[in-house]
Amino acid sequence: MKEKILEIIADCCPLIDAAAGNFISEQGLDSFDMVTLIAAIEQNFSIKIRAADIIPENFQSVETIAELIQKNTTA
């Protein structure tokens, strides 16, 4: 799953270094990038991310995104 997330980030947000630091506070993932990333995640993993889950804490790293996907896959 993490490799797929890395691919999605590279495609959607090429200025974000998925291997380094917090995507939002340290790398400047903005709201447009977030919307693009969410749409790509939903499409690639065939899930729907709930509005309540669209919070900065869920988009800080590959690991937090993987946890979000897992949560929405089993929900």
All heavy atoms as a GROMACS GRO file, in nm:
protein
  572
    1MET      N    1   0.082  -0.119   0.000
    1MET     CA    2   0.000   0.000   0.000
    1MET      C    3   0.087   0.126   0.000
    1MET      O    4   0.055   0.222  -0.067
    1MET     CB    5  -0.093  -0.001   0.121
    1MET     CG    6  -0.177   0.125   0.131
    1MET     SD    7  -0.280   0.145   0.276
    1MET     CE    8  -0.373  -0.004   0.281
    2LYS      N    9   0.196   0.123   0.077
    2LYS     CA   10   0.279   0.242   0.088
    2LYS      C   11   0.342   0.280  -0.046
    2LYS      O   12   0.354   0.398  -0.076
    2LYS     CB   13   0.386   0.224   0.196
    2LYS     CG   14   0.326   0.225   0.334
    2LYS     CD   15   0.431   0.215   0.441
    2LYS     CE   16   0.365   0.216   0.578
    2LYS     NZ   17   0.459   0.209   0.686
    3GLU      N   18   0.379   0.180  -0.127
    3GLU     CA   19   0.437   0.210  -0.258
    3GLU      C   20   0.335   0.281  -0.347
    3GLU      O   21   0.369   0.375  -0.419
    3GLU     CB   22   0.487   0.082  -0.326
    3GLU     CG   23   0.610   0.024  -0.260
    3GLU     CD   24   0.728   0.120  -0.262
    3GLU    OE1   25   0.750   0.187  -0.364
    3GLU    OE2   26   0.798   0.129  -0.160
    4LYS      N   27   0.210   0.237  -0.341
    4LYS     CA   28   0.104   0.300  -0.420
    4LYS      C   29   0.081   0.443  -0.372
    4LYS      O   30   0.062   0.534  -0.454
    4LYS     CB   31  -0.025   0.217  -0.410
    4LYS     CG   32  -0.135   0.268  -0.498
    4LYS     CD   33  -0.096   0.258  -0.645
    4LYS     CE   34  -0.207   0.301  -0.735
    4LYS     NZ   35  -0.164   0.305  -0.875
    5ILE      N   36   0.083   0.464  -0.241
    5ILE     CA   37   0.066   0.600  -0.187
    5ILE      C   38   0.180   0.689  -0.236
    5ILE      O   39   0.156   0.804  -0.275
    5ILE     CB   40   0.060   0.597  -0.032
    5ILE    CG1   41  -0.066   0.523   0.014
    5ILE    CG2   42   0.063   0.739   0.024
    5ILE    CD1   43  -0.069   0.491   0.162
    6LEU      N   44   0.301   0.638  -0.235
    6LEU     CA   45   0.416   0.715  -0.285
    6LEU      C   46   0.397   0.753  -0.431
    6LEU      O   47   0.429   0.865  -0.472
    6LEU     CB   48   0.546   0.637  -0.264
    6LEU     CG   49   0.592   0.622  -0.120
    6LEU    CD1   50   0.706   0.522  -0.110
    6LEU    CD2   51   0.634   0.757  -0.063
    7GLU      N   52   0.347   0.660  -0.512
    7GLU     CA   53   0.320   0.688  -0.653
    7GLU      C   54   0.215   0.798  -0.668
    7GLU      O   55   0.230   0.889  -0.751
    7GLU     CB   56   0.270   0.563  -0.725
    7GLU     CG   57   0.373   0.458  -0.749
    7GLU     CD   58   0.312   0.334  -0.814
    7GLU    OE1   59   0.209   0.346  -0.885
    7GLU    OE2   60   0.366   0.225  -0.792
    8ILE      N   61   0.110   0.790  -0.590
    8ILE     CA   62   0.002   0.889  -0.596
    8ILE      C   63   0.055   1.027  -0.558
    8ILE      O   64   0.027   1.126  -0.626
    8ILE     CB   65  -0.116   0.848  -0.504
    8ILE    CG1   66  -0.183   0.722  -0.558
    8ILE    CG2   67  -0.216   0.962  -0.490
    8ILE    CD1   68  -0.281   0.658  -0.462
    9ILE      N   69   0.133   1.033  -0.452
    9ILE     CA   70   0.190   1.161  -0.409
    9ILE      C   71   0.281   1.217  -0.518
    9ILE      O   72   0.275   1.337  -0.549
    9ILE     CB   73   0.266   1.146  -0.276
    9ILE    CG1   74   0.167   1.115  -0.163
    9ILE    CG2   75   0.346   1.273  -0.244
    9ILE    CD1   76   0.232   1.073  -0.033
   10ALA      N   77   0.364   1.133  -0.577
   10ALA     CA   78   0.455   1.179  -0.683
   10ALA      C   79   0.377   1.234  -0.802
   10ALA      O   80   0.416   1.334  -0.862
   10ALA     CB   81   0.546   1.065  -0.727
   11ASP      N   82   0.265   1.170  -0.835
   11ASP     CA   83   0.183   1.216  -0.949
   11ASP      C   84   0.105   1.343  -0.917
   11ASP      O   85   0.098   1.434  -0.998
   11ASP     CB   86   0.083   1.107  -0.990
   11ASP     CG   87   0.150   0.990  -1.061
   11ASP    OD1   88   0.266   1.004  -1.104
   11ASP    OD2   89   0.086   0.884  -1.070
   12CYS      N   90   0.045   1.349  -0.799
   12CYS     CA   91  -0.043   1.460  -0.762
   12CYS      C   92   0.031   1.582  -0.711
   12CYS      O   93  -0.012   1.695  -0.734
   12CYS     CB   94  -0.141   1.416  -0.654
   12CYS     SG   95  -0.256   1.293  -0.705
   13CYS      N   96   0.136   1.558  -0.636
   13CYS     CA   97   0.205   1.666  -0.564
   13CYS      C   98   0.356   1.649  -0.582
   13CYS      O   99   0.427   1.612  -0.488
   13CYS     CB  100   0.170   1.661  -0.416
   13CYS     SG  101  -0.006   1.646  -0.381
   14PRO      N  102   0.406   1.672  -0.702
   14PRO     CA  103   0.548   1.645  -0.730
   14PRO      C  104   0.646   1.725  -0.645
   14PRO      O  105   0.762   1.685  -0.632
   14PRO     CB  106   0.563   1.678  -0.878
   14PRO     CG  107   0.446   1.762  -0.912
   14PRO     CD  108   0.337   1.727  -0.817
   15LEU      N  109   0.604   1.833  -0.584
   15LEU     CA  110   0.696   1.912  -0.501
   15LEU      C  111   0.707   1.858  -0.358
   15LEU      O  112   0.792   1.904  -0.282
   15LEU     CB  113   0.652   2.058  -0.498
   15LEU     CG  114   0.650   2.129  -0.634
   15LEU    CD1  115   0.602   2.273  -0.618
   15LEU    CD2  116   0.788   2.125  -0.698
   16ILE      N  117   0.623   1.762  -0.324
   16ILE     CA  118   0.626   1.703  -0.190
   16ILE      C  119   0.723   1.586  -0.191
   16ILE      O  120   0.714   1.496  -0.274
   16ILE     CB  121   0.485   1.654  -0.148
   16ILE    CG1  122   0.387   1.771  -0.144
   16ILE    CG2  123   0.489   1.581  -0.015
   16ILE    CD1  124   0.418   1.878  -0.042
   17ASP      N  125   0.816   1.587  -0.098
   17ASP     CA  126   0.910   1.476  -0.080
   17ASP      C  127   0.848   1.380   0.020
   17ASP      O  128   0.850   1.405   0.141
   17ASP     CB  129   1.045   1.528  -0.031
   17ASP     CG  130   1.146   1.417  -0.010
   17ASP    OD1  131   1.113   1.299  -0.035
   17ASP    OD2  132   1.259   1.449   0.032
   18ALA      N  133   0.793   1.271  -0.029
   18ALA     CA  134   0.720   1.177   0.055
   18ALA      C  135   0.809   1.109   0.159
   18ALA      O  136   0.760   1.055   0.257
   18ALA     CB  137   0.650   1.072  -0.032
   19ALA      N  138   0.938   1.114   0.138
   19ALA     CA  139   1.030   1.049   0.232
   19ALA      C  140   1.077   1.142   0.343
   19ALA      O  141   1.145   1.099   0.435
   19ALA     CB  142   1.150   0.995   0.156
   20ALA      N  143   1.041   1.269   0.336
   20ALA     CA  144   1.096   1.366   0.432
   20ALA      C  145   0.988   1.451   0.497
   20ALA      O  146   0.913   1.519   0.428
   20ALA     CB  147   1.196   1.456   0.362
   21GLY      N  148   0.983   1.446   0.627
   21GLY     CA  149   0.904   1.542   0.704
   21GLY      C  150   0.754   1.540   0.685
   21GLY      O  151   0.700   1.472   0.601
   22ASN      N  152   0.690   1.618   0.768
   22ASN     CA  153   0.546   1.635   0.768
   22ASN      C  154   0.502   1.706   0.641
   22ASN      O  155   0.550   1.814   0.610
   22ASN     CB  156   0.508   1.716   0.893
   22ASN     CG  157   0.360   1.731   0.910
   22ASN    OD1  158   0.292   1.781   0.821
   22ASN    ND2  159   0.310   1.691   1.023
   23PHE      N  160   0.410   1.647   0.568
   23PHE     CA  161   0.367   1.702   0.439
   23PHE      C  162   0.307   1.841   0.452
   23PHE      O  163   0.323   1.925   0.364
   23PHE     CB  164   0.263   1.612   0.372
   23PHE     CG  165   0.313   1.475   0.336
   23PHE    CD1  166   0.224   1.373   0.315
   23PHE    CD2  167   0.447   1.448   0.324
   23PHE    CE1  168   0.266   1.246   0.280
   23PHE    CE2  169   0.492   1.321   0.289
   23PHE     CZ  170   0.401   1.220   0.267
   24ILE      N  171   0.235   1.866   0.559
   24ILE     CA  172   0.164   1.992   0.573
   24ILE      C  173   0.251   2.099   0.638
   24ILE      O  174   0.278   2.203   0.579
   24ILE     CB  175   0.032   1.972   0.650
   24ILE    CG1  176  -0.060   1.880   0.568
   24ILE    CG2  177  -0.037   2.106   0.677
   24ILE    CD1  178  -0.183   1.833   0.639
   25SER      N  179   0.298   2.074   0.758
   25SER     CA  180   0.371   2.178   0.830
   25SER      C  181   0.513   2.200   0.779
   25SER      O  182   0.562   2.312   0.782
   25SER     CB  183   0.374   2.149   0.980
   25SER     OG  184   0.450   2.033   1.007
   26GLU      N  185   0.578   2.096   0.728
   26GLU     CA  186   0.716   2.111   0.685
   26GLU      C  187   0.733   2.126   0.534
   26GLU      O  188   0.833   2.180   0.488
   26GLU     CB  189   0.799   1.991   0.733
   26GLU     CG  190   0.810   1.985   0.884
   26GLU     CD  191   0.883   1.861   0.933
   26GLU    OE1  192   0.952   1.796   0.852
   26GLU    OE2  193   0.870   1.830   1.052
   27GLN      N  194   0.636   2.078   0.457
   27GLN     CA  195   0.652   2.080   0.312
   27GLN      C  196   0.547   2.163   0.240
   27GLN      O  197   0.551   2.174   0.118
   27GLN     CB  198   0.653   1.938   0.259
   27GLN     CG  199   0.772   1.858   0.312
   27GLN     CD  200   0.793   1.734   0.232
   27GLN    OE1  201   0.809   1.739   0.111
   27GLN    NE2  202   0.792   1.621   0.299
   28GLY      N  203   0.453   2.216   0.311
   28GLY     CA  204   0.359   2.308   0.250
   28GLY      C  205   0.250   2.247   0.163
   28GLY      O  206   0.206   2.308   0.066
   29LEU      N  207   0.204   2.127   0.197
   29LEU     CA  208   0.091   2.070   0.126
   29LEU      C  209  -0.028   2.162   0.149
   29LEU      O  210  -0.071   2.183   0.262
   29LEU     CB  211   0.060   1.929   0.180
   29LEU     CG  212  -0.054   1.853   0.111
   29LEU    CD1  213  -0.009   1.807  -0.027
   29LEU    CD2  214  -0.094   1.733   0.194
   30ASP      N  215  -0.079   2.223   0.042
   30ASP     CA  216  -0.187   2.320   0.059
   30ASP      C  217  -0.323   2.257   0.031
   30ASP      O  218  -0.333   2.139   0.000
   30ASP     CB  219  -0.162   2.444  -0.028
   30ASP     CG  220  -0.162   2.414  -0.178
   30ASP    OD1  221  -0.219   2.311  -0.221
   30ASP    OD2  222  -0.104   2.494  -0.252
   31SER      N  223  -0.426   2.337   0.042
   31SER     CA  224  -0.563   2.285   0.029
   31SER      C  225  -0.591   2.230  -0.111
   31SER      O  226  -0.659   2.128  -0.125
   31SER     CB  227  -0.665   2.391   0.066
   31SER     OG  228  -0.650   2.505  -0.016
   32PHE      N  229  -0.536   2.293  -0.214
   32PHE     CA  230  -0.555   2.241  -0.350
   32PHE      C  231  -0.487   2.106  -0.365
   32PHE      O  232  -0.544   2.012  -0.421
   32PHE     CB  233  -0.501   2.340  -0.454
   32PHE     CG  234  -0.520   2.291  -0.595
   32PHE    CD1  235  -0.644   2.295  -0.655
   32PHE    CD2  236  -0.413   2.238  -0.666
   32PHE    CE1  237  -0.662   2.248  -0.784
   32PHE    CE2  238  -0.430   2.192  -0.794
   32PHE     CZ  239  -0.556   2.196  -0.855
   33ASP      N  240  -0.363   2.095  -0.313
   33ASP     CA  241  -0.292   1.967  -0.317
   33ASP      C  242  -0.370   1.860  -0.241
   33ASP      O  243  -0.378   1.746  -0.284
   33ASP     CB  244  -0.153   1.979  -0.255
   33ASP     CG  245  -0.058   2.065  -0.336
   33ASP    OD1  246  -0.075   2.075  -0.459
   33ASP    OD2  247   0.034   2.124  -0.274
   34MET      N  248  -0.428   1.899  -0.128
   34MET     CA  249  -0.502   1.805  -0.045
   34MET      C  250  -0.624   1.752  -0.121
   34MET      O  251  -0.649   1.631  -0.119
   34MET     CB  252  -0.545   1.873   0.085
   34MET     CG  253  -0.605   1.779   0.183
   34MET     SD  254  -0.489   1.727   0.305
   34MET     CE  255  -0.541   1.829   0.438
   35VAL      N  256  -0.697   1.839  -0.187
   35VAL     CA  257  -0.814   1.796  -0.263
   35VAL      C  258  -0.773   1.702  -0.376
   35VAL      O  259  -0.836   1.597  -0.398
   35VAL     CB  260  -0.891   1.919  -0.320
   35VAL    CG1  261  -0.996   1.877  -0.420
   35VAL    CG2  262  -0.953   1.998  -0.207
   36THR      N  263  -0.666   1.736  -0.445
   36THR     CA  264  -0.615   1.652  -0.553
   36THR      C  265  -0.572   1.516  -0.500
   36THR      O  266  -0.603   1.412  -0.559
   36THR     CB  267  -0.497   1.722  -0.623
   36THR    OG1  268  -0.540   1.850  -0.669
   36THR    CG2  269  -0.446   1.641  -0.740
   37LEU      N  270  -0.501   1.517  -0.389
   37LEU     CA  271  -0.453   1.393  -0.327
   37LEU      C  272  -0.569   1.306  -0.281
   37LEU      O  273  -0.571   1.184  -0.305
   37LEU     CB  274  -0.360   1.427  -0.210
   37LEU     CG  275  -0.296   1.311  -0.136
   37LEU    CD1  276  -0.213   1.225  -0.230
   37LEU    CD2  277  -0.208   1.365  -0.023
   38ILE      N  278  -0.668   1.366  -0.217
   38ILE     CA  279  -0.785   1.290  -0.171
   38ILE      C  280  -0.857   1.225  -0.288
   38ILE      O  281  -0.893   1.107  -0.282
   38ILE     CB  282  -0.879   1.380  -0.090
   38ILE    CG1  283  -0.814   1.418   0.043
   38ILE    CG2  284  -1.015   1.313  -0.067
   38ILE    CD1  285  -0.882   1.531   0.116
   39ALA      N  286  -0.877   1.299  -0.395
   39ALA     CA  287  -0.946   1.244  -0.512
   39ALA      C  288  -0.868   1.126  -0.570
   39ALA      O  289  -0.927   1.023  -0.606
   39ALA     CB  290  -0.965   1.353  -0.617
   40ALA      N  291  -0.737   1.139  -0.577
   40ALA     CA  292  -0.654   1.031  -0.631
   40ALA      C  293  -0.656   0.909  -0.540
   40ALA      O  294  -0.662   0.794  -0.588
   40ALA     CB  295  -0.511   1.081  -0.652
   41ILE      N  296  -0.652   0.931  -0.410
   41ILE     CA  297  -0.657   0.819  -0.315
   41ILE      C  298  -0.790   0.747  -0.327
   41ILE      O  299  -0.795   0.624  -0.334
   41ILE     CB  300  -0.635   0.869  -0.170
   41ILE    CG1  301  -0.489   0.912  -0.151
   41ILE    CG2  302  -0.673   0.761  -0.069
   41ILE    CD1  303  -0.464   0.987  -0.022
   42GLU      N  304  -0.899   0.823  -0.331
   42GLU     CA  305  -1.031   0.762  -0.343
   42GLU      C  306  -1.042   0.680  -0.471
   42GLU      O  307  -1.094   0.568  -0.469
   42GLU     CB  308  -1.140   0.869  -0.339
   42GLU     CG  309  -1.159   0.931  -0.203
   42GLU     CD  310  -1.267   1.037  -0.200
   42GLU    OE1  311  -1.295   1.100  -0.305
   42GLU    OE2  312  -1.322   1.059  -0.090
   43GLN      N  313  -0.991   0.732  -0.579
   43GLN     CA  314  -0.999   0.662  -0.707
   43GLN      C  315  -0.911   0.537  -0.707
   43GLN      O  316  -0.955   0.430  -0.748
   43GLN     CB  317  -0.957   0.755  -0.821
   43GLN     CG  318  -0.964   0.689  -0.956
   43GLN     CD  319  -0.926   0.784  -1.068
   43GLN    OE1  320  -0.894   0.899  -1.045
   43GLN    NE2  321  -0.928   0.734  -1.189
   44ASN      N  322  -0.788   0.549  -0.662
   44ASN     CA  323  -0.694   0.438  -0.668
   44ASN      C  324  -0.726   0.326  -0.569
   44ASN      O  325  -0.693   0.210  -0.595
   44ASN     CB  326  -0.552   0.487  -0.644
   44ASN     CG  327  -0.493   0.549  -0.767
   44ASN    OD1  328  -0.440   0.479  -0.853
   44ASN    ND2  329  -0.502   0.681  -0.780
   45PHE      N  330  -0.786   0.359  -0.457
   45PHE     CA  331  -0.816   0.258  -0.356
   45PHE      C  332  -0.964   0.224  -0.349
   45PHE      O  333  -1.006   0.147  -0.262
   45PHE     CB  334  -0.764   0.302  -0.219
   45PHE     CG  335  -0.615   0.298  -0.209
   45PHE    CD1  336  -0.539   0.412  -0.232
   45PHE    CD2  337  -0.548   0.179  -0.180
   45PHE    CE1  338  -0.400   0.410  -0.223
   45PHE    CE2  339  -0.410   0.175  -0.172
   45PHE     CZ  340  -0.335   0.290  -0.194
   46SER      N  341  -1.044   0.282  -0.439
   46SER     CA  342  -1.189   0.256  -0.445
   46SER      C  343  -1.255   0.273  -0.309
   46SER      O  344  -1.328   0.186  -0.261
   46SER     CB  345  -1.216   0.115  -0.500
   46SER     OG  346  -1.164   0.102  -0.629
   47ILE      N  347  -1.227   0.389  -0.248
   47ILE     CA  348  -1.287   0.421  -0.119
   47ILE      C  349  -1.346   0.560  -0.125
   47ILE      O  350  -1.324   0.634  -0.220
   47ILE     CB  351  -1.183   0.415  -0.004
   47ILE    CG1  352  -1.072   0.519  -0.024
   47ILE    CG2  353  -1.128   0.275   0.014
   47ILE    CD1  354  -0.978   0.536   0.093
   48LYS      N  355  -1.420   0.594  -0.023
   48LYS     CA  356  -1.473   0.729  -0.006
   48LYS      C  357  -1.426   0.777   0.130
   48LYS      O  358  -1.456   0.715   0.233
   48LYS     CB  359  -1.626   0.728  -0.013
   48LYS     CG  360  -1.689   0.863   0.002
   48LYS     CD  361  -1.662   0.949  -0.119
   48LYS     CE  362  -1.732   1.083  -0.103
   48LYS     NZ  363  -1.668   1.187  -0.180
   49ILE      N  364  -1.348   0.884   0.132
   49ILE     CA  365  -1.298   0.939   0.257
   49ILE      C  366  -1.405   1.031   0.313
   49ILE      O  367  -1.450   1.124   0.246
   49ILE     CB  368  -1.164   1.013   0.235
   49ILE    CG1  369  -1.058   0.914   0.187
   49ILE    CG2  370  -1.120   1.083   0.363
   49ILE    CD1  371  -0.927   0.976   0.149
   50ARG      N  372  -1.444   1.004   0.436
   50ARG     CA  373  -1.547   1.084   0.501
   50ARG      C  374  -1.496   1.226   0.527
   50ARG      O  375  -1.378   1.246   0.555
   50ARG     CB  376  -1.588   1.022   0.634
   50ARG     CG  377  -1.646   0.885   0.622
   50ARG     CD  378  -1.673   0.821   0.756
   50ARG     NE  379  -1.571   0.861   0.854
   50ARG     CZ  380  -1.593   0.872   0.984
   50ARG    NH1  381  -1.711   0.844   1.034
   50ARG    NH2  382  -1.497   0.908   1.067
   51ALA      N  383  -1.584   1.322   0.520
   51ALA     CA  384  -1.547   1.462   0.545
   51ALA      C  385  -1.483   1.479   0.682
   51ALA      O  386  -1.388   1.556   0.698
   51ALA     CB  387  -1.669   1.552   0.531
   52ALA      N  388  -1.531   1.405   0.780
   52ALA     CA  389  -1.476   1.415   0.916
   52ALA      C  390  -1.331   1.368   0.924
   52ALA      O  391  -1.259   1.404   1.016
   52ALA     CB  392  -1.562   1.332   1.012
   53ASP      N  393  -1.288   1.289   0.826
   53ASP     CA  394  -1.151   1.239   0.823
   53ASP      C  395  -1.055   1.330   0.748
   53ASP      O  396  -0.935   1.304   0.743
   53ASP     CB  397  -1.146   1.100   0.761
   53ASP     CG  398  -1.206   0.994   0.851
   53ASP    OD1  399  -1.202   1.011   0.974
   53ASP    OD2  400  -1.257   0.893   0.798
   54ILE      N  401  -1.106   1.435   0.689
   54ILE     CA  402  -1.021   1.527   0.613
   54ILE      C  403  -0.968   1.634   0.709
   54ILE      O  404  -1.018   1.745   0.717
   54ILE     CB  405  -1.095   1.588   0.492
   54ILE    CG1  406  -1.146   1.476   0.402
   54ILE    CG2  407  -1.003   1.683   0.416
   54ILE    CD1  408  -1.234   1.522   0.289
   55ILE      N  409  -0.868   1.590   0.784
   55ILE     CA  410  -0.802   1.677   0.883
   55ILE      C  411  -0.651   1.665   0.862
   55ILE      O  412  -0.603   1.562   0.813
   55ILE     CB  413  -0.842   1.639   1.028
   55ILE    CG1  414  -0.811   1.493   1.057
   55ILE    CG2  415  -0.990   1.671   1.052
   55ILE    CD1  416  -0.834   1.451   1.200
   56PRO      N  417  -0.576   1.768   0.896
   56PRO     CA  418  -0.432   1.766   0.873
   56PRO      C  419  -0.361   1.644   0.932
   56PRO      O  420  -0.266   1.591   0.872
   56PRO     CB  421  -0.383   1.895   0.939
   56PRO     CG  422  -0.500   1.986   0.936
   56PRO     CD  423  -0.620   1.896   0.952
   57GLU      N  424  -0.405   1.598   1.048
   57GLU     CA  425  -0.340   1.485   1.113
   57GLU      C  426  -0.339   1.359   1.027
   57GLU      O  427  -0.251   1.275   1.040
   57GLU     CB  428  -0.408   1.454   1.247
   57GLU     CG  429  -0.389   1.561   1.352
   57GLU     CD  430  -0.483   1.681   1.336
   57GLU    OE1  431  -0.578   1.678   1.254
   57GLU    OE2  432  -0.460   1.780   1.407
   58ASN      N  433  -0.438   1.344   0.939
   58ASN     CA  434  -0.446   1.225   0.854
   58ASN      C  435  -0.362   1.236   0.726
   58ASN      O  436  -0.356   1.141   0.650
   58ASN     CB  437  -0.592   1.197   0.817
   58ASN     CG  438  -0.671   1.145   0.934
   58ASN    OD1  439  -0.616   1.086   1.026
   58ASN    ND2  440  -0.801   1.169   0.933
   59PHE      N  441  -0.299   1.351   0.705
   59PHE     CA  442  -0.221   1.372   0.583
   59PHE      C  443  -0.080   1.423   0.613
   59PHE      O  444  -0.023   1.499   0.537
   59PHE     CB  445  -0.296   1.470   0.491
   59PHE     CG  446  -0.426   1.416   0.443
   59PHE    CD1  447  -0.542   1.437   0.515
   59PHE    CD2  448  -0.432   1.338   0.329
   59PHE    CE1  449  -0.663   1.384   0.472
   59PHE    CE2  450  -0.552   1.284   0.285
   59PHE     CZ  451  -0.668   1.307   0.357
   60GLN      N  452  -0.023   1.377   0.722
   60GLN     CA  453   0.109   1.421   0.762
   60GLN      C  454   0.221   1.340   0.700
   60GLN      O  455   0.331   1.391   0.683
   60GLN     CB  456   0.122   1.416   0.914
   60GLN     CG  457   0.034   1.516   0.983
   60GLN     CD  458   0.050   1.511   1.134
   60GLN    OE1  459   0.128   1.435   1.188
   60GLN    NE2  460  -0.023   1.596   1.202
   61SER      N  461   0.193   1.214   0.669
   61SER     CA  462   0.297   1.125   0.619
   61SER      C  463   0.234   1.010   0.543
   61SER      O  464   0.112   0.993   0.544
   61SER     CB  465   0.380   1.070   0.736
   61SER     OG  466   0.298   0.986   0.817
   62VAL      N  467   0.318   0.930   0.481
   62VAL     CA  468   0.269   0.811   0.412
   62VAL      C  469   0.200   0.719   0.512
   62VAL      O  470   0.095   0.662   0.482
   62VAL     CB  471   0.385   0.738   0.341
   62VAL    CG1  472   0.339   0.604   0.285
   62VAL    CG2  473   0.443   0.824   0.230
   63GLU      N  474   0.254   0.710   0.631
   63GLU     CA  475   0.196   0.622   0.732
   63GLU      C  476   0.056   0.668   0.775
   63GLU      O  477  -0.034   0.586   0.790
   63GLU     CB  478   0.288   0.615   0.855
   63GLU     CG  479   0.418   0.540   0.830
   63GLU     CD  480   0.522   0.618   0.752
   63GLU    OE1  481   0.513   0.743   0.744
   63GLU    OE2  482   0.612   0.554   0.695
   64THR      N  483   0.038   0.798   0.797
   64THR     CA  484  -0.094   0.845   0.839
   64THR      C  485  -0.196   0.832   0.726
   64THR      O  486  -0.313   0.804   0.751
   64THR     CB  487  -0.091   0.991   0.891
   64THR    OG1  488  -0.044   1.078   0.790
   64THR    CG2  489  -0.004   1.002   1.015
   65ILE      N  490  -0.151   0.849   0.602
   65ILE     CA  491  -0.240   0.830   0.488
   65ILE      C  492  -0.278   0.682   0.477
   65ILE      O  493  -0.395   0.648   0.452
   65ILE     CB  494  -0.177   0.882   0.358
   65ILE    CG1  495  -0.164   1.035   0.364
   65ILE    CG2  496  -0.260   0.839   0.236
   65ILE    CD1  497  -0.084   1.095   0.251
   66ALA      N  498  -0.183   0.591   0.498
   66ALA     CA  499  -0.212   0.448   0.494
   66ALA      C  500  -0.313   0.411   0.602
   66ALA      O  501  -0.405   0.331   0.576
   66ALA     CB  502  -0.083   0.368   0.511
   67GLU      N  503  -0.299   0.466   0.721
   67GLU     CA  504  -0.396   0.441   0.829
   67GLU      C  505  -0.535   0.491   0.790
   67GLU      O  506  -0.635   0.424   0.816
   67GLU     CB  507  -0.350   0.508   0.957
   67GLU     CG  508  -0.228   0.444   1.019
   67GLU     CD  509  -0.170   0.525   1.134
   67GLU    OE1  510  -0.235   0.621   1.182
   67GLU    OE2  511  -0.058   0.492   1.176
   68LEU      N  512  -0.540   0.608   0.726
   68LEU     CA  513  -0.668   0.662   0.681
   68LEU      C  514  -0.733   0.572   0.577
   68LEU      O  515  -0.854   0.545   0.584
   68LEU     CB  516  -0.646   0.803   0.624
   68LEU     CG  517  -0.768   0.871   0.562
   68LEU    CD1  518  -0.873   0.900   0.668
   68LEU    CD2  519  -0.726   0.998   0.491
   69ILE      N  520  -0.654   0.525   0.483
   69ILE     CA  521  -0.707   0.434   0.381
   69ILE      C  522  -0.759   0.307   0.445
   69ILE      O  523  -0.869   0.261   0.413
   69ILE     CB  524  -0.600   0.403   0.275
   69ILE    CG1  525  -0.567   0.529   0.195
   69ILE    CG2  526  -0.644   0.290   0.183
   69ILE    CD1  527  -0.442   0.520   0.109
   70GLN      N  528  -0.680   0.252   0.535
   70GLN     CA  529  -0.721   0.128   0.604
   70GLN      C  530  -0.853   0.150   0.679
   70GLN      O  531  -0.943   0.067   0.672
   70GLN     CB  532  -0.613   0.081   0.700
   70GLN     CG  533  -0.641  -0.053   0.762
   70GLN     CD  534  -0.641  -0.166   0.662
   70GLN    OE1  535  -0.570  -0.161   0.562
   70GLN    NE2  536  -0.720  -0.266   0.687
   71LYS      N  537  -0.863   0.261   0.748
   71LYS     CA  538  -0.984   0.293   0.824
   71LYS      C  539  -1.105   0.302   0.732
   71LYS      O  540  -1.214   0.252   0.765
   71LYS     CB  541  -0.965   0.425   0.898
   71LYS     CG  542  -1.086   0.475   0.971
   71LYS     CD  543  -1.060   0.608   1.037
   71LYS     CE  544  -1.184   0.665   1.100
   71LYS     NZ  545  -1.161   0.797   1.160
   72ASN      N  546  -1.089   0.364   0.617
   72ASN     CA  547  -1.201   0.383   0.525
   72ASN      C  548  -1.228   0.260   0.439
   72ASN      O  549  -1.335   0.249   0.380
   72ASN     CB  550  -1.178   0.506   0.438
   72ASN     CG  551  -1.209   0.634   0.513
   72ASN    OD1  552  -1.323   0.672   0.528
   72ASN    ND2  553  -1.105   0.696   0.566
   73THR      N  554  -1.135   0.168   0.433
   73THR     CA  555  -1.156   0.044   0.363
   73THR      C  556  -1.243  -0.051   0.445
   73THR      O  557  -1.327  -0.121   0.393
   73THR     CB  558  -1.022  -0.026   0.332
   73THR    OG1  559  -0.944   0.064   0.250
   73THR    CG2  560  -1.040  -0.156   0.256
   74THR      N  561  -1.221  -0.047   0.576
   74THR     CA  562  -1.295  -0.137   0.664
   74THR      C  563  -1.424  -0.076   0.716
   74THR      O  564  -1.504  -0.144   0.778
   74THR     CB  565  -1.207  -0.179   0.784
   74THR    OG1  566  -1.166  -0.061   0.855
   74THR    CG2  567  -1.087  -0.257   0.738
   75ALA      N  568  -1.443   0.054   0.692
   75ALA     CA  569  -1.562   0.122   0.746
   75ALA      C  570  -1.686   0.088   0.666
   75ALA      O  571  -1.686   0.051   0.555
   75ALA     CB  572  -1.541   0.272   0.747
   0.00000   0.00000   0.00000
